[in-house]
Amino acid sequence: MGMKKRDTKLIEFFQTRGGQNFFSNTLPRLVKAIEALATQLEGQKTRDLAQRVETLELLHQMPSGLVSCKDGYSIKIGKKAPEGYKLSFPSSRDLLLERYLVTNDVITYEEVPPKILAELLVNHGGVATSAQLVQ
């Protein structure tokens, strides 16, 4: 027994009211949202790269003496010792340095690794004033 083939016309999604709404309203909004996310991610990548470059530049030529940052933060950077830098007189405490704190009377940090010091300066907007550079 053979099955009789029905002559039915299937309605395509784009022909429905919901399909028309999707293609004329929802899809363009989705595309705009994805484009906005891509732009935001690209901007974040650019900022991250700029911070990494600035950190590497500071590692290459670390300032010494009283150094002021672009956001107003300042700290005295001593000469580098084999175990790291000695820092003192910060304008405010920073969590990045707390593990290197030696004394609370005169806030002093010792054996601060160069990378941590460079990250600290970059986190505060970078060096604002010309400071003596240590080669």
DSSP file (Angstrom, degrees, kcal/mol; ACC not computed):
  #  RESIDUE AA STRUCTURE BP1 BP2  ACC     N-H-->O    O-->H-N    N-H-->O    O-->H-N    TCO  KAPPA ALPHA  PHI   PSI    X-CA   Y-CA   Z-CA
    1    1 A M              0   0    0      0, 0.0     2,-0.3     0, 0.0     0, 0.0   0.000 360.0 360.0 360.0 124.0    0.0    0.0    0.0
    2    2 A G        -     0   0    0      1,-0.0     2,-0.4     0, 0.0     0, 0.0  -0.599 360.0-122.1 -88.3 146.0    1.4    3.2   -1.1
    3    3 A M        -     0   0    0     -2,-0.3     2,-0.4     1,-0.0    -1,-0.0  -0.686  25.4-124.0 -86.4 138.0    1.2    6.4    0.9
    4    4 A K        -     0   0    0     -2,-0.4     2,-0.5     1,-0.0    -1,-0.0  -0.666  21.3-129.6 -83.0 131.7   -0.4    9.3   -0.7
    5    5 A K        -     0   0    0     -2,-0.4     2,-0.3     2,-0.0    -1,-0.0  -0.686  20.6-138.4 -83.2 126.6    1.8   12.4   -0.9
    6    6 A R        -     0   0    0     -2,-0.5     2,-1.3     1,-0.1    -1,-0.0  -0.589   8.1-132.5 -83.7 146.3    0.0   15.4    0.4
    7    7 A D        +     0   0    0     -2,-0.3     2,-0.4     2,-0.0    -1,-0.1  -0.688  47.7 154.5 -96.9  80.0    0.4   18.7   -1.4
    8    8 A T        -     0   0    0     -2,-1.3     2,-0.6     2,-0.0    -2,-0.0  -0.890  37.6-140.8-111.7 141.2    1.2   20.9    1.6
    9    9 A K        -     0   0    0     -2,-0.4     2,-0.3     2,-0.0    -2,-0.0  -0.880  16.4-142.6-100.9 119.7    3.1   24.1    1.4
   10   10 A L        -     0   0    0     -2,-0.6     2,-0.5     1,-0.0    -2,-0.0  -0.626  15.1-128.8 -81.2 137.7    5.4   24.6    4.3
   11   11 A I        -     0   0    0     -2,-0.3     2,-0.1     2,-0.0     5,-0.1  -0.751  21.6-130.9 -87.1 127.4    5.7   28.2    5.5
   12   12 A E    >   -     0   0    0     -2,-0.5     3,-1.4     1,-0.1     4,-0.5  -0.434  20.0-115.3 -74.1 152.8    9.3   29.3    5.8
   13   13 A F  G >  S+     0   0    0      1,-0.3     3,-1.8     2,-0.2     6,-0.5   0.890 114.6  57.0 -56.7 -43.5   10.3   31.1    9.0
   14   14 A F  G 3  S+     0   0    0      1,-0.3    -1,-0.3     5,-0.2     9,-0.1   0.685 101.2  59.2 -65.9 -15.3   11.0   34.4    7.3
   15   15 A Q  G <  S+     0   0    0     -3,-1.4    -1,-0.3     4,-0.1    -2,-0.2   0.592  91.3  86.7 -87.5 -11.3    7.4   34.4    6.0
   16   16 A T  S <> S-     0   0    0     -3,-1.8     4,-2.5    -4,-0.5     5,-0.2  -0.439  88.5-116.2 -85.7 163.4    5.9   34.2    9.5
   17   17 A R  H  > S+     0   0    0      2,-0.2     4,-2.2     1,-0.2     5,-0.2   0.905 119.0  49.7 -63.3 -41.4    5.2   37.3   11.7
   18   18 A G  H  > S+     0   0    0      2,-0.2     4,-2.4     1,-0.2    -1,-0.2   0.888 110.7  50.1 -64.4 -39.2    7.7   36.0   14.2
   19   19 A G  H  > S+     0   0    0     -6,-0.5     4,-2.6     2,-0.2     5,-0.2   0.908 110.0  49.4 -65.4 -42.6   10.3   35.5   11.5
   20   20 A Q  H  X S+     0   0    0     -4,-2.5     4,-2.2    -7,-0.2     5,-0.2   0.906 111.9  49.1 -63.3 -41.1    9.7   39.0   10.1
   21   21 A N  H  X>S+     0   0    0     -4,-2.2     4,-2.3     2,-0.2     5,-1.4   0.907 111.4  50.5 -63.8 -41.4   10.1   40.5   13.6
   22   22 A F  I  <>S+     0   0    0     -4,-2.4     5,-3.4     3,-0.2    -2,-0.2   0.949 115.2  40.6 -61.4 -50.3   13.3   38.5   14.1
   23   23 A F  I  <5S+     0   0    0     -4,-2.6    -1,-0.2     1,-0.2    -2,-0.2   0.802 122.3  39.9 -73.4 -29.3   15.0   39.6   10.9
   24   24 A S  I  <5S+     0   0    0     -4,-2.2    -1,-0.2    -5,-0.2    -2,-0.2   0.755 135.3   8.9 -92.7 -23.5   13.9   43.2   11.0
   25   25 A N  I  X5S+     0   0    0     -4,-2.3     4,-1.5    -5,-0.2    -3,-0.2   0.752 126.5  41.8-119.1 -56.9   14.3   43.9   14.8
   26   26 A T  I  ><S+     0   0    0     -5,-1.4     4,-2.4     1,-0.2    -3,-0.2   0.936 112.0  50.7 -68.0 -49.1   16.1   41.2   16.8
   27   27 A L  H  ><S+     0   0    0     -5,-3.4     4,-2.4     1,-0.2     5,-0.2   0.913 109.7  49.4 -60.2 -46.3   18.9   40.2   14.3
   28   28 A P  H  > S+     0   0    0      0, 0.0     4,-2.3     0, 0.0    -1,-0.2   0.890 111.7  50.2 -61.0 -36.5   20.1   43.8   13.8
   29   29 A R  H  X S+     0   0    0     -4,-1.5     4,-2.3     2,-0.2    -2,-0.2   0.900 110.1  50.4 -67.0 -39.0   20.2   44.4   17.5
   30   30 A L  H  X S+     0   0    0     -4,-2.4     4,-2.4     2,-0.2    -1,-0.2   0.920 110.4  49.4 -63.0 -43.3   22.2   41.2   18.0
   31   31 A V  H  X S+     0   0    0     -4,-2.4     4,-2.4     1,-0.2    -2,-0.2   0.922 111.5  48.8 -62.0 -44.6   24.7   42.3   15.3
   32   32 A K  H  X S+     0   0    0     -4,-2.3     4,-2.4     1,-0.2    -1,-0.2   0.903 111.4  50.2 -62.2 -40.9   25.1   45.8   16.9
   33   33 A A  H  X S+     0   0    0     -4,-2.3     4,-2.2     2,-0.2    -2,-0.2   0.907 111.2  48.0 -64.9 -41.7   25.6   44.2   20.4
   34   34 A I  H  X S+     0   0    0     -4,-2.4     4,-2.4     2,-0.2    -2,-0.2   0.903 111.4  50.4 -65.6 -40.8   28.3   41.8   19.0
   35   35 A E  H  X S+     0   0    0     -4,-2.4     4,-2.3     2,-0.2    -2,-0.2   0.901 110.1  50.5 -63.2 -40.5   30.0   44.7   17.2
   36   36 A A  H  X S+     0   0    0     -4,-2.4     4,-2.4     2,-0.2    -2,-0.2   0.908 110.8  48.8 -64.1 -41.8   30.0   46.7   20.5
   37   37 A L  H  X S+     0   0    0     -4,-2.2     4,-2.7     2,-0.2     5,-0.2   0.912 110.7  50.5 -63.2 -42.5   31.5   43.8   22.4
   38   38 A A  H  X S+     0   0    0     -4,-2.4     4,-2.2     2,-0.2    -2,-0.2   0.907 111.3  48.3 -62.6 -41.6   34.2   43.3   19.8
   39   39 A T  H  X S+     0   0    0     -4,-2.3     4,-2.2     2,-0.2    -1,-0.2   0.910 112.3  49.1 -63.7 -43.0   35.1   47.0   19.9
   40   40 A Q  H  X S+     0   0    0     -4,-2.4     4,-2.2     2,-0.2    -2,-0.2   0.913 111.8  48.3 -63.9 -43.7   35.2   46.9   23.7
   41   41 A L  H  X S+     0   0    0     -4,-2.7     4,-2.5     2,-0.2    -1,-0.2   0.893 110.3  51.6 -64.5 -39.8   37.4   43.8   23.7
   42   42 A E  H  X S+     0   0    0     -4,-2.2     4,-2.1     1,-0.2    -1,-0.2   0.905 109.7  49.9 -63.3 -41.1   39.8   45.3   21.2
   43   43 A G  H  X S+     0   0    0     -4,-2.2     4,-2.3     2,-0.2    -2,-0.2   0.895 110.5  50.1 -63.2 -40.5   40.1   48.5   23.3
   44   44 A Q  H  X S+     0   0    0     -4,-2.2     4,-2.8     2,-0.2    -2,-0.2   0.907 109.5  50.9 -64.5 -42.0   40.9   46.3   26.4
   45   45 A K  H  X S+     0   0    0     -4,-2.5     4,-2.5     1,-0.2    -1,-0.2   0.909 110.3  49.9 -61.5 -41.5   43.5   44.4   24.5
   46   46 A T  H  X S+     0   0    0     -4,-2.1     4,-2.3     2,-0.2    -2,-0.2   0.917 112.3  46.8 -63.3 -44.3   45.1   47.7   23.4
   47   47 A R  H  X S+     0   0    0     -4,-2.3     4,-2.3     2,-0.2    -2,-0.2   0.918 112.6  50.0 -64.2 -43.0   45.1   49.0   27.0
   48   48 A D  H  X S+     0   0    0     -4,-2.8     4,-2.2     1,-0.2    -2,-0.2   0.912 111.6  48.4 -61.3 -42.9   46.6   45.8   28.3
   49   49 A L  H  X S+     0   0    0     -4,-2.5     4,-2.5     1,-0.2    -1,-0.2   0.910 110.1  51.4 -64.1 -42.4   49.3   45.9   25.7
   50   50 A A  H  X S+     0   0    0     -4,-2.3     4,-2.4     1,-0.2    -1,-0.2   0.898 110.4  49.3 -61.9 -40.5   50.1   49.5   26.5
   51   51 A Q  H  X S+     0   0    0     -4,-2.3     4,-2.3     2,-0.2    -1,-0.2   0.891 110.7  50.2 -66.6 -38.9   50.4   48.6   30.2
   52   52 A R  H  X S+     0   0    0     -4,-2.2     4,-2.4     2,-0.2    -2,-0.2   0.912 111.2  48.4 -65.1 -41.7   52.7   45.7   29.4
   53   53 A V  H  X S+     0   0    0     -4,-2.5     4,-2.5     2,-0.2    -2,-0.2   0.926 111.8  49.4 -63.5 -44.6   55.0   47.9   27.2
   54   54 A E  H  X S+     0   0    0     -4,-2.4     4,-2.2     1,-0.2    -2,-0.2   0.893 110.5  51.1 -62.7 -39.5   55.1   50.5   29.9
   55   55 A T  H  X S+     0   0    0     -4,-2.3     4,-2.2     2,-0.2    -1,-0.2   0.925 110.8  48.2 -62.9 -44.7   56.0   47.9   32.5
   56   56 A L  H  X S+     0   0    0     -4,-2.4     4,-1.7     2,-0.2    -2,-0.2   0.892 110.1  52.0 -63.5 -39.5   58.8   46.5   30.3
   57   57 A E  H  X S+     0   0    0     -4,-2.5     4,-2.1     1,-0.2    -1,-0.2   0.908 110.4  48.4 -63.1 -41.1   60.1   50.1   29.7
   58   58 A L  H  < S+     0   0    0     -4,-2.2    -2,-0.2     1,-0.2    -1,-0.2   0.882 108.2  54.2 -66.1 -37.2   60.2   50.7   33.5
   59   59 A L  H  < S+     0   0    0     -4,-2.2     3,-0.4     1,-0.2    -1,-0.2   0.859 110.3  47.9 -63.4 -33.4   62.0   47.4   34.0
   60   60 A H  H  < S+     0   0    0     -4,-1.7     2,-0.3     1,-0.3    -2,-0.2   0.889 130.0  18.5 -74.1 -40.0   64.6   48.5   31.5
   61   61 A Q  S  < S-     0   0    0     -4,-2.1    -1,-0.3    -5,-0.1    74,-0.2  -0.762  78.7-170.3-134.9  87.3   65.1   52.0   33.1
   62   62 A M  E     -A  134   0A   0     72,-0.8    72,-3.0    -3,-0.4    -3,-0.1  -0.626  20.2-128.9 -81.4 130.9   63.8   52.1   36.6
   63   63 A P  E     -A  133   0A   0      0, 0.0     2,-0.3     0, 0.0    70,-0.2  -0.330  22.7-159.7 -71.7 160.9   63.6   55.6   38.2
   64   64 A S  E     +A  132   0A   0     68,-2.8    68,-0.7     2,-0.1    14,-0.2  -0.906  48.7  35.9-135.9 168.0   65.2   56.3   41.6
   65   65 A G  E    S-B   77   0B   0     12,-3.1    12,-2.8    -2,-0.3     2,-0.6  -0.494 113.3 -13.3  86.1-163.0   64.7   59.0   44.2
   66   66 A L  E    S-B   76   0B   0     10,-0.3     2,-0.5    -2,-0.2    10,-0.2  -0.652  73.9-168.8 -77.5 118.3   61.3   60.6   44.9
   67   67 A V  E     -B   75   0B   0      8,-3.0     8,-2.1    -2,-0.6     2,-0.4  -0.927   8.3-159.6-115.3 130.4   59.0   59.5   42.0
   68   68 A S  E     -B   74   0B   0     -2,-0.5    60,-3.2     6,-0.2    61,-1.1  -0.882  10.0-146.7-107.6 140.6   55.6   61.0   41.4
   69   69 A C  B >   -F  127   0C   0      4,-3.6     3,-1.8    -2,-0.4    58,-0.2  -0.602  28.5-105.8-101.9 165.9   53.0   59.2   39.4
   70   70 A K  T 3  S+     0   0    0     56,-2.0    55,-0.2     1,-0.3    57,-0.1   0.724 118.5  54.5 -64.6 -23.2   50.3   60.8   37.1
   71   71 A D  T 3  S-     0   0    0     53,-1.7    -1,-0.3    55,-0.3    54,-0.1   0.357 125.1 -97.7 -93.0   7.2   47.5   60.0   39.6
   72   72 A G  S <  S+     0   0    0     -3,-1.8    -2,-0.1     1,-0.3     2,-0.1   0.264  80.1 136.0  99.1 -11.9   49.3   61.9   42.4
   73   73 A Y        -     0   0    0     51,-0.3    -4,-3.6    -5,-0.1    -1,-0.3  -0.445  30.6-176.5 -68.2 140.8   50.9   58.8   44.1
   74   74 A S  E     +B   68   0B   0     -6,-0.2    17,-2.6    -2,-0.1    18,-0.4  -0.983  10.6 169.9-140.2 154.6   54.5   59.3   45.1
   75   75 A I  E     -B   67   0B   0     -8,-2.1    -8,-3.0    -2,-0.3     2,-0.6  -0.981  34.0-116.7-159.4 148.8   57.2   57.1   46.6
   76   76 A K  E     -BC  66  88B   0     12,-3.0    12,-2.1    -2,-0.3     2,-0.6  -0.824  28.7-158.8 -93.6 124.0   60.9   57.2   47.3
   77   77 A I  E     -BC  65  87B   0    -12,-2.8   -12,-3.1    -2,-0.6    10,-0.2  -0.904   6.3-157.4-106.8 120.0   62.8   54.5   45.3
   78   78 A G  E     -     0   0B   0      8,-3.1     3,-0.1    -2,-0.6     8,-0.0  -0.281  37.9 -68.8 -84.5 175.9   66.2   53.5   46.6
   79   79 A K  E     -     0   0B   0      1,-0.1     7,-0.6     6,-0.1     2,-0.3  -0.270  59.7 -98.2 -63.3 152.2   69.0   51.9   44.7
   80   80 A K  E     - C   0  85B   0      5,-0.2     5,-0.2    -3,-0.1    -1,-0.1  -0.571  37.5-164.4 -76.4 131.2   68.4   48.3   43.6
   81   81 A A  E >   - C   0  84B   0      3,-2.4     3,-1.4    -2,-0.3    -3,-0.0  -0.654  39.6 -97.7-103.0 167.3   70.0   45.6   45.7
   82   82 A P  T 3  S+     0   0    0      0, 0.0     3,-0.1     0, 0.0    -2,-0.0   0.841 125.8  46.4 -55.2 -33.3   70.4   42.0   44.6
   83   83 A E  T 3  S-     0   0    0      1,-0.3     2,-0.3    30,-0.1    -3,-0.0   0.536 126.1 -80.9 -90.2  -4.9   67.2   41.0   46.4
   84   84 A G  E <   -C   81   0B   0     -3,-1.4    -3,-2.4    29,-0.1    -1,-0.3  -0.869  60.9 -39.8 138.6-170.2   65.1   43.9   45.1
   85   85 A Y  E     -CD  80 112B   0     27,-2.8    27,-2.4    -2,-0.3     2,-0.5  -0.584  39.1-135.9 -92.9 151.8   64.4   47.6   45.7
   86   86 A K  E     -     0   0B   0     -7,-0.6    -8,-3.1    -2,-0.2     2,-0.3  -0.942  27.8-172.9-103.9 126.9   64.0   49.5   49.0
   87   87 A L  E     +CD  77 109B   0     22,-2.8    22,-3.0    -2,-0.5     2,-0.3  -0.906   8.1 166.4-120.5 146.8   61.0   51.8   48.9
   88   88 A S  E     +CD  76 108B   0    -12,-2.1   -12,-3.0    -2,-0.3    20,-0.2  -0.967  47.2  32.3-152.6 168.7   59.9   54.4   51.5
   89   89 A F        -     0   0    0     18,-1.3    -1,-0.1    -2,-0.3     2,-0.1   0.869  64.2-174.5  50.4  51.9   57.6   57.4   52.1
   90   90 A P        -     0   0    0      0, 0.0   -15,-0.2     0, 0.0    -1,-0.1  -0.456  31.3-130.2 -70.0 148.8   54.7   56.4   49.9
   91   91 A S  S    S-     0   0    0    -17,-2.6     2,-0.3     1,-0.2   -16,-0.1   0.765  91.1  -1.4 -70.4 -23.1   52.0   59.0   49.7
   92   92 A S  S    S-     0   0    0    -18,-0.4    -1,-0.2     2,-0.0     2,-0.2  -0.973  87.6 -91.8-157.1 161.3   49.5   56.2   50.5
   93   93 A R        -     0   0    0     -2,-0.3     2,-0.4    -3,-0.1     3,-0.0  -0.491  35.4-159.6 -76.8 147.7   49.6   52.5   51.2
   94   94 A D    >>  -     0   0    0     -2,-0.2     3,-1.8     1,-0.1     4,-0.7  -0.998  19.4-138.7-130.6 131.5   49.2   50.1   48.2
   95   95 A L  G >4 S+     0   0    0     -2,-0.4     3,-0.5     1,-0.3     4,-0.4   0.768 100.1  69.3 -59.8 -27.0   48.1   46.5   48.6
   96   96 A L  G 34 S+     0   0    0      1,-0.2    -1,-0.3     2,-0.1     3,-0.2   0.796 107.0  38.2 -61.4 -27.6   50.6   45.5   45.9
   97   97 A L  G X4 S+     0   0    0     -3,-1.8     3,-2.6     1,-0.1     4,-0.3   0.553  85.2  99.1-100.6  -9.8   53.4   46.3   48.4
   98   98 A E  G X< S+     0   0    0     -4,-0.7     3,-1.4    -3,-0.5    -1,-0.1   0.797  77.4  58.8 -55.4 -34.0   52.0   45.1   51.7
   99   99 A R  G 3  S+     0   0    0     -4,-0.4    -1,-0.3     1,-0.3    -2,-0.1   0.659 106.2  50.7 -70.9 -12.5   53.9   41.8   51.7
  100  100 A Y  G <  S+     0   0    0     -3,-2.6    10,-2.2     9,-0.0    -1,-0.3   0.320  79.8 130.7-103.7   5.7   57.2   43.7   51.5
  101  101 A L  E <   +E  109   0B   0     -3,-1.4     8,-0.2    -4,-0.3     3,-0.1  -0.393  26.7 173.2 -65.2 131.4   56.4   46.0   54.5
  102  102 A V  E     +     0   0B   0      6,-3.3     2,-0.3     1,-0.4    -1,-0.2   0.795  62.4   8.9-105.5 -44.9   59.2   46.1   57.0
  103  103 A T  E   > -E  108   0B   0      5,-0.9     5,-1.2     3,-0.2    -1,-0.4  -0.982  46.4-155.8-142.3 150.4   58.1   48.8   59.5
  104  104 A N  T   5S+     0   0    0     -2,-0.3     3,-0.4     3,-0.2    -1,-0.1   0.698  86.8  70.1 -96.5 -23.8   55.0   50.9   60.2
  105  105 A D  T   5S+     0   0    0      1,-0.3     2,-0.6     3,-0.0    -1,-0.1   0.991 123.0  11.7 -59.8 -62.4   56.6   54.0   61.9
  106  106 A V  T   5S-     0   0    0      2,-0.0    -1,-0.3   -17,-0.0     2,-0.2  -0.969 102.6-119.2-110.4 112.0   58.2   55.1   58.7
  107  107 A I  T   5 +     0   0    0     -2,-0.6   -18,-1.3    -3,-0.4     2,-0.4  -0.331  46.6 169.6 -61.0 116.4   56.5   53.0   56.1
  108  108 A T  E   < -DE  88 103B   0     -5,-1.2    -6,-3.3    -2,-0.2    -5,-0.9  -0.989  20.8-164.2-133.1 137.4   59.4   51.1   54.4
  109  109 A Y  E     -DE  87 101B   0    -22,-3.0   -22,-2.8    -2,-0.4     2,-0.3  -0.967  12.1-167.9-119.8 138.1   59.3   48.2   52.0
  110  110 A E  E     +     0   0B   0    -10,-2.2   -24,-0.2    -2,-0.4   -25,-0.1  -0.903  60.8  18.8-127.5 156.3   62.3   46.0   51.3
  111  111 A E  E    S+     0   0B   0     -2,-0.3   -25,-0.2     1,-0.2    -1,-0.2   0.843  72.3 171.3  57.6  38.3   63.2   43.4   48.7
  112  112 A V  E     -D   85   0B   0    -27,-2.4   -27,-2.8    -3,-0.2    -1,-0.2  -0.697  34.1-122.8 -79.1 119.6   60.5   44.6   46.3
  113  113 A P     >  -     0   0    0      0, 0.0     4,-2.1     0, 0.0     3,-0.4  -0.287  17.2-118.7 -61.6 146.5   61.0   42.8   43.0
  114  114 A P  H  > S+     0   0    0      0, 0.0     4,-2.7     0, 0.0     5,-0.2   0.867 113.1  54.8 -54.7 -39.8   61.5   45.1   39.9
  115  115 A K  H  > S+     0   0    0      2,-0.2     4,-2.4     1,-0.2     5,-0.2   0.897 108.1  48.6 -64.0 -39.7   58.4   43.7   38.2
  116  116 A I  H  > S+     0   0    0     -3,-0.4     4,-2.3     2,-0.2    -1,-0.2   0.916 112.3  49.0 -65.5 -43.1   56.2   44.5   41.2
  117  117 A L  H  X S+     0   0    0     -4,-2.1     4,-2.2     2,-0.2    -2,-0.2   0.921 111.6  48.9 -62.8 -44.3   57.6   48.0   41.4
  118  118 A A  H  X S+     0   0    0     -4,-2.7     4,-2.3     1,-0.2    -2,-0.2   0.912 111.4  49.7 -62.2 -42.6   57.1   48.6   37.7
  119  119 A E  H  X S+     0   0    0     -4,-2.4     4,-2.8     2,-0.2    -1,-0.2   0.888 108.6  54.0 -62.9 -39.1   53.5   47.3   38.0
  120  120 A L  H  X S+     0   0    0     -4,-2.3     4,-1.1     2,-0.2    -2,-0.2   0.943 110.6  45.2 -58.9 -49.0   52.9   49.7   41.0
  121  121 A L  H  <>S+     0   0    0     -4,-2.2     5,-2.8     1,-0.2     3,-0.3   0.894 114.4  48.0 -64.9 -40.0   54.0   52.7   38.9
  122  122 A V  H ><5S+     0   0    0     -4,-2.3     3,-1.9     1,-0.2    -1,-0.2   0.897 107.0  56.6 -67.0 -40.3   52.0   51.7   35.9
  123  123 A N  H 3<5S+     0   0    0     -4,-2.8    -1,-0.2     1,-0.3    -2,-0.2   0.778 105.4  53.2 -61.7 -25.9   48.9   51.1   38.1
  124  124 A H  T 3<5S-     0   0    0     -4,-1.1   -53,-1.7    -3,-0.3    -1,-0.3   0.098 132.9 -89.7 -97.8  21.5   49.2   54.7   39.3
  125  125 A G  T < 5S-     0   0    0     -3,-1.9    -3,-0.2   -55,-0.2    -2,-0.1   0.442  70.8 -81.2  92.7   0.1   49.3   56.0   35.7
  126  126 A G  S   <S-     0   0    0     -5,-2.8   -56,-2.0    -6,-0.2     2,-0.3  -0.200  73.5 -37.2  91.9 172.1   53.0   55.9   35.1
  127  127 A V  B     -F   69   0C   0    -58,-0.2   -58,-0.3     1,-0.2    -2,-0.0  -0.547  50.3-175.5 -75.0 128.8   55.8   58.2   36.1
  128  128 A A        +     0   0    0    -60,-3.2     2,-0.3    -2,-0.3   -59,-0.2   0.813  63.2  49.2 -94.6 -35.8   54.7   61.9   35.9
  129  129 A T  S    S-     0   0    0    -61,-1.1     2,-0.5     1,-0.0   -61,-0.1  -0.701  93.7 -98.4-107.0 156.7   57.9   63.7   36.7
  130  130 A S        -     0   0    0     -2,-0.3     2,-0.3   -63,-0.1    -2,-0.0  -0.618  50.2-177.2 -73.3 123.2   61.3   63.3   35.3
  131  131 A A        -     0   0    0     -2,-0.5     2,-0.2   -66,-0.1   -66,-0.1  -0.823  37.3 -87.2-118.9 158.8   63.2   61.2   37.8
  132  132 A Q  E     -A   64   0A   0    -68,-0.7   -68,-2.8    -2,-0.3     2,-0.4  -0.490  47.8-137.6 -65.5 129.1   66.8   60.0   37.8
  133  133 A L  E     -A   63   0A   0     -2,-0.2     2,-0.6   -70,-0.2   -71,-0.1  -0.744   5.8-146.4 -95.7 137.5   66.9   56.8   35.8
  134  134 A V  E      A   62   0A   0    -72,-3.0   -72,-0.8    -2,-0.4    -2,-0.0  -0.892 360.0 360.0-100.6 123.9   68.9   53.8   37.0
  135  135 A Q              0   0    0     -2,-0.6    -1,-0.1   -74,-0.2    -2,-0.0   0.455 360.0 360.0 -83.8 360.0   70.5   51.8   34.2
